[in-house]
């Protein structure tokens, strides 16, 4: 089964000129954990996603892939 892309964290970090390591330091999380979020191997909790949005100064909706057009 193919891995489903759920979040846009990696894209938003690039758009903001930030790295996984920088985000891990801000969140006080392991860099491997943030890396797994960026590759969609696992997902952050909703609470963490909101915290990430605040740190990156984006709307939390910018961090997830829309399902609106899925059929």
Secondary structure, DSSP 8 states (H G I E B T S, - for coil): ------B-HHHHHHHTT--HHHHHHHHT--HHHHHHHHTTSS---HHHHHHHHHHHTS-GGGGB---TT--
